[in-house]
Amino acid sequence: MTDVALHAGVSLGTVSNVLNNPHLVTQETRERVLRSIDELGFVRNHAARSLVTGRADTVGFVVVDLGNSFFIDLARGVEELLDEHGIRLLLANSDVDLTKQESYIGLFEETKVAGILLAPLDGPLDAARAARGRGVPVVHVNWPGDDDSCGVVVDEELGGYLAARHLLDQGLRRLAFAGGPFTLSAVAQRFAGASRAVAEAGDASLEKIETRSISVRGGYDLGTALSKRSPARRPEGLVAAADALAAGAIQTMQLAGLLVPRDMAVVGYDNNHFAQDSSIPISSVGQPGHEMGRIAARVLLEEITTPLTHQHQTIELAPTLFERATSQPRGRTAAAT
């Protein structure tokens, strides 16, 4: 800033006003200072500015997997809400790696962000807890809060219930739920919901199939195993714990000569973008990612601006079933949503 002031022939305070209070500077002086900034290649140090002013205009967001369009929807919702308040978003992808997740939380702390949003792995949250202990607000997204933090979640148990209930409403009675590992809380909760729907039906059964992952590759293995069964031993309807798992299973079953949904109806989970665009559009339980992102950003800003009166809470939203071709009843067309 001193170099800019010398180059433009103005005081250091004038340069500061051009950057922070431009209405206090005449247009001619402002333009002269801005020309000097461009010619010298000056870039302000936001971290240093935050230390001086005690305020930051950035928020960090660590997401677990940007390969999943659900987390892209979350990020768009966060960015939209922050933009309305003049706050910039720094986005980091932990890529399902706990070490990277913790390192990004540390990086955001070093950058002096105003707060951190975290869509975490299903595992220890020691780094987030430590950051909160040092005074950095951290809000969980797609994960519940606790006594020291807020969270925004979707009712996973209800999502599993909606998926199984939809298949039961088609008259299907031999159902299977596939996902894994079941140590993942989301998978376990979705299975609990599907189990509740089957128990309510009374005359139906639910087979539990644990997969090594909920990826497309896990779906290949699942589809191969199901294709080898005799028709009497195959489930009539499959609830997959993720759209990727459903897509892999459907692809493999088709290669084996099975028809979806005639031989087996399938419902996935997450309502990923590719679920709509696959060769057979996949029925799926969708989470309101964009809305979740906006709510999480709003809660974080509340904690940043009113820390003394802010009360921690976990906000739970409801999922929605999107019916498509993979669970389409015979004789009518499923809604392409």
N, C-alpha and C positions, 0 to 999 in steps of 0.2 A: 504493500500500500504506500510505503514511503517512496519507492521508485516511481509509482504512478503519480503521486503528488508532485514530485520534482519534474517529471516529464510533462505534466499538464500545467505546471506553474500555479498550483493551488495548494492550500493547506491540507494536512493529513485529515483534519476533521471534515473538510469538504468531500474528500474521497469517501470517507465513511458514510456521509449523508447520501451521496450518490448511490451507494450500495444498499443502505438500510432505510433512509428517509428521503427518497428522491424529490418529494414535494417541497422540501426546504431549499432546493437548489434551482437556480434559473435554468431555463432550457439550454441556453448557450453554454453555460459552464458544465452542465450535465453531459452535453454532447462532446465537449472537449475532453472530459475525464473518460468517457466511454471509448473515445478514439484511442486514448493513451492505453487504456486497458487492453484493447484489441491489439495494438501495435506491440505491446510488451508481453502479450500472452499471459496476463495475470489471471490466476484462478484462485478464488477465495478458499481459505482453509476452514471448512465447516466445523471440523472437530475443535480447532482452536477457538473459533467464534462461539461454540457451545460452552466452552470452559469460561469464557469471559461473560457471556450473557446469562448463563445458567439455563438456557433453553436450547432445545434441538428441534429441527424441523424434519427429521427422518425417523422412520420406524423400520425395524428389521423383521423379516418373515422367513423362517426356516420351514420348508415343506419336506415331507418324507420321500416324495416320488413325483417329479414333474412329468414322468412318462404316463401317469394316470391323469386323464383329463379332469377328474373330479378336483384335483388339487390346482389345476389351472383355473377352474371356475372359482375356487376359493380365492386365489390370488387376484383375479379380476374384481371380485367383490370387495376385497380389502383395498385395492388400489382406487376403486371408484369412490369409496367412502373417504379415504384419506385425501384424495384430490379435492373433494368438496371443502376440506379444511386447510388446504395449502400445505399438506404434509406429503413428503416424498417417501416412496417405498423402496427398500433394498431387499431383493429376493435372493434366497440361497436354497439350493437343492441338496439335501443330505444324501439322496440316492440310496435310501434304505441302509445307511451306514451310521452306526451310533457314534463312532469316532468323529466323522465329518459333522454330524449334528452338534456335538459338543464343541468342536472347533469353531463352527459358525456362530454359536452363541457367544463364545469368547471374543470372536472378531467383532461382533456387533457391540459388545460391551466396550471394547477398545475404541471403537468408532464413536462412542458416546451417543448412541441412538436414544431417542426419548423413551422407547419401549420396544419389546420384542413379542411377536406372535410366533407360536410354535405349533406346527402340526407334526407331532412326534412319532417316532417308532414306538411299538408296543414294548417298552422296556424301561430301565431306570431313567429318571429325570433329574439326576444329581446336578448337572450343569445348570439347568433352569432354576433349580432350587437355590443354588449358590448365587446365581445372578440376582434373584429376588432378594436374597440376604444382603446383597451389596446395594440395594435400593433401585434396581432396574425392574420396572413392571413387566411381567410376563403373563400373557394370556394364551391358554391352550385352545387349539382349534381341532375339532374332531377328537377331542379328548377331554374328560371332565376336569373341572377345577378341584381345589381342595381348600383347606382353611386359609391358605396364603395366596390363592390365585383364583382367577375366573376361568371358565371353560365354556365352549359352545359345542354341543354334540347333537347327533341325530339318534332317535330311539331305534337302536339296532334290533332289539327284540321285536318291536312292531314290524320292522322291515321283513324279518324272517317269517313272521306270522302272515303278512300280506302276500308274500310269495307262495307259501304253501296253501293258504286259503284260496288263492286264485286257481291253483291246479285242482284243488278239491271241488271247487265250484264247477269245473268242467266235467265232473263225474269220475275223475281219476282217484283210485284208492290205494295203489301201491306206489308210494313216493320214496324218494331218496334225497338226502341232503349231503352234498359233497363240499369239502373245504378242509383247510388245514394249514398249519397244525392247529388243533383245538385249544392250545395254550394261548393263541391270539384271542384277545377279549372280544373283538368284533365278530370273529367266526363263532365263538361259543355263544354269544348273545343271539346271533341270527339263527343258530341251530335251536336255541331255547324257544324262540318265537315260532319256528316251524313245528317244533314238537307240540307246542300248545295248540296250534291249529289242528293238528292231526288228532290230538287227544279229544278236542271238542267234537270232531266229526264222529268219533266212536267206532266207526266201521272201517277205518283206514289204518295203514301201517306206514312207518317212516324208518327207512334204513339209514344208518349213519356211516358215511364213507369218508375216512380221513385221508387227505392228500398231502403230499410233501410240501406243496405250495399252492397258492391260488393264482398262479401264472398260466399263460397259454400252454407252456410245456407241461405243467401239471395237468392241464385239461387233456392234452394228447394221451397221457397215461390213463387218465380216467376214462376217456372215450374208448380206448383200446380194450380196457378191462370190461366195460359194459357191453361192448360189441361181441365179445366172446361168450356171453351168457345166452342161454336159451330164452325164447320169448317169455316163457312162464316165470323165469327167474329175473328178468329185467324189470326195473321200475317203469311204471307208466308215465311218471312225471319226475323231473329232476329239479331240485333247487340248488343252484351253484352259488357258493359264497362270494363269487366275483364274476364280472362279465368276461374277464380274460380266461378264467377257468371254463366258463360256459362255452366260449368261442372255440377253445381248443378241443373240448369234448365233442361239440357239434361237428367240427371239421373231420375228426377221426371217425366218428360214427357214420357220417355220410360216405366216406371212402370205403367203409365196410359194408355199405349197402343199406344202412338204416335210414329211414326218413323221419325228419323232424318237422312237424310235431306228430305225425301219424303213428310212428312206432314209439316215440318218447317225446313228450312235451318238456320244454326247458325254460326256466326262469333264472336270469342272472342277477347280479347286484352291482350297484354303483351308477348305472345308466351312463357308462362311458360313451364318448362320441361315436366310437366305432361300433357300438351296439346297434345304432340306427343304420349304419352304412354297410354292415356285413352282407354277404350274399343272401342270408336269411336274417332279416332284422330280429334282434334278440329282445324278448320281453325282459324287463329289468326293474328292480326296485331302485329308484333314484333318490339321492340325497340333495337337498337344496344348497349346493355348494356356494353359489353366488350370494344367496341370502346369508349363509353362515359366515362368509367372509366379511360382509358388511357389518353384521352384528358383532363379530369379534373385534373388528377395527373400532367400532363405536365404544364397546366396553373398554378397550385399551385406552382410548382417548379420555374417557371418563376417569379412569384410574390415574392417568397422567395429570389431568387438569384439576381434579378434586381428590387428592390422595387422603385427606383427613376424613372425608365423609363417605368415601367409596366403600361399598360393601361387596365382598367377593360372592360370586354366585356361579352356578352352572345352568346355562340356558339350553333346554332340550327342544329340538324341532322334530316335526313328523316327516317320515319318508313318504314317497308316492310310488305306486305301481304303474309302470308304463307297459301296456299290453301290446305285443307285436306278433310277428308271424310264428315264432317258435312255440307259442302256447295258444295259437289261434284255434278256437273250437271249429269243428267241421260245420260247414253250411253257412258261415257268416265270415265277414272280414274283420280282422282285428284293427283297432284304431292305430294308425301310424303316428305316434306322438314323438 
